[in-house]
Amino acid sequence: MTVKCAISGSALAKKYDDHKGIFQNKQRSYWALADVSFTLMQGETLAILGEAGSGKSTLAKVLTGIENPTSGMLMINNQDVSSESDKNQIRRKRAIRMVFQDTLGSLNPSLSLGEILTEPLINLTKLDKQEQFNRVMEVIQLVGLKEEYLHRLPHTFSAGERQRIAIARALILDPVCIVADEPLSALETSVQSQIVNLMLRLQDELKLSYIIISHNLDVIKHMSDKVMVLSHGRVVEYGPTDKVLNDPKHPYTINLIQGEQAPLNTDGLDLDASVDYCVYRYRCSESEEICKTRKPMETVVDERLLSCHKFSGN
Amino acid sequence: MALLQVDNLTVEFAIPGGSVKALDNFSLRVDAGSYHGIIGESGSGKSIAMLAIMGLLPTTATITADQLALKGRSILDMSTTERRNTLYQDVSIIFQEPHNSLNPSFKIKSQIDETLKAHGYNNRKKRTQRTRELLSDVGLVHIDSILDSYPHQLTAGILQRIMIAIALACEPDLLIADEPTASLDPFEQGQITELLTTLVRERNMAMVLIAHDLRLMREQTDYVTIMYCGQIVESGSKNIIFEQAKHPYTHSILASEPSNWNIPFKSKVPSLKGATPSLQHLPVGCYLGPRCPYAEAHCVQAPEPIYEKEHMTRCHFAGSIKYDR
């Protein structure tokens, strides 16, 4: 069986404009994401690692269609969907769905389980009432909830059940990929493993792809095929999980995995994608003169993509 | 004499049409300088137990105990003034949400000042000096700007450090930390727990830590208590709990910890089936019964706690179940 390419992004970038001053007339731009490229096959899992402020959530927003990329191309099933037309927006929203960390905050407190699950069907499909009902029932059983829960409100469920509802809502449009932003960290240990089992089973049954944003290295090791490490919106290391996590090469990844990260300090850091330097140079213990003047080239070292002067041969 | 002695503490809440037992015969003995860990899911009663000890439960709660004593003095009989002078002087508590624990409309300066004032620091100069001392003890820099800020201007990590400083203000003998790192981001979590442990060990204080992080428990604590549905299911010294656990629930949470997964890539992860029952609809007999993989017909009768020196287990088959590790 040939494996299809589910999602691919090339040179994705997102710029935010920050307006300051009394009349909002001083403009400063901030590249939250620059030059991010990846490919994700059907049934594969990509984990995204990085500290707070490294652009993980921006990437998730760009993929799920909450934000539009400033530049770059996003392909779903080999179809370009990066333009801002309504048709592409709907395609993106149907193909890439999201699951959040805060289980209570991500569900509308005044809608029942049935209404929560029907909403995407009303907005993004043309199914009639009976078909909608059938689809809801199908998904409820798929994620291990019971039919009699249909009229209950979110606060009456436990955290684990609410995360199942969030996954069901993501599944209901039959997506290509689910982006999960810290799906486990708000749950207790015993519930965590239930949700991991559910996600693995769904991936196996439906040939789903996952993009998982997580800090839990053990979970990443168990679930994901590839890891992408982000720092200041730039990819610093990207490759197979066992290579990146067991033998990290980039100084940033090494610090991140050992948990000895110096605190984020953006003072004096001009975060413009066009500027030539290494984004990690201020906090890197091995930084040299070249790191301040030239942007590191992406190099393939030991099956992974690295952007660091140490390895680029300069 | 133990610093804190709790025997059979039970907390009941009145609800429409009856009452619900949030805590069922909770016992704990904390000696001076010892480090205790409590593990349990939400609703297992771990926070309720700590609130009951601190006298912070609402009046709708009925608290009964064979013994609830701090340094030999019964806490339940204390008046409010006595509480302030003894209990709150000797025991401090840190909560999960630093944002909710601090008053949003006062500067940090006056909030630390308030605590010191209430506990006998009458000289203003001494209070200012002590405030600075406390903040530098918890590893904060730029103290001037922090003192002059409101809580919303600071990050959760800094606020939690301030909460720790306030908790240490009276040099308590016992520090209770109720999931102190749950609302912080993972890189700060490590720093805060490390700070707490060093502070506690340095000052030879006793500590009761409520947390989900099993790795942390294994590294830091001396004694561990495991709770389920308001009951203690197993308690004992750290080595016994992590190496010779007898209760199926303890075993299941140890097995479901991600760092203990020694299984092939993308294969099924060990987990207990089903969900924790609500306290209003508890199963008959052993509360774990319907979810327990080792349950037998006998489990419809409630198990009595079995003591083996300091190791307590609440299971009919404790010791006879063989776990493959």
Interface residues (C-beta under 8 A of the other chain):
Chain A: E51 A52 S158 A159 G160 E161 S185 E188 T189 S190 V191 Q192 S193 Q194 V196 N197 L200 Q203 H215 N216 D218 V219 H222 M223 G259 Q261
Chain B: E41 S42 D185 P186 F187 G190 H212 L214 S252 I253 S256 E257 P258 S259 W261 I263 F265 K266 S267 K268 V269 P270 S271 L272 A275 T276
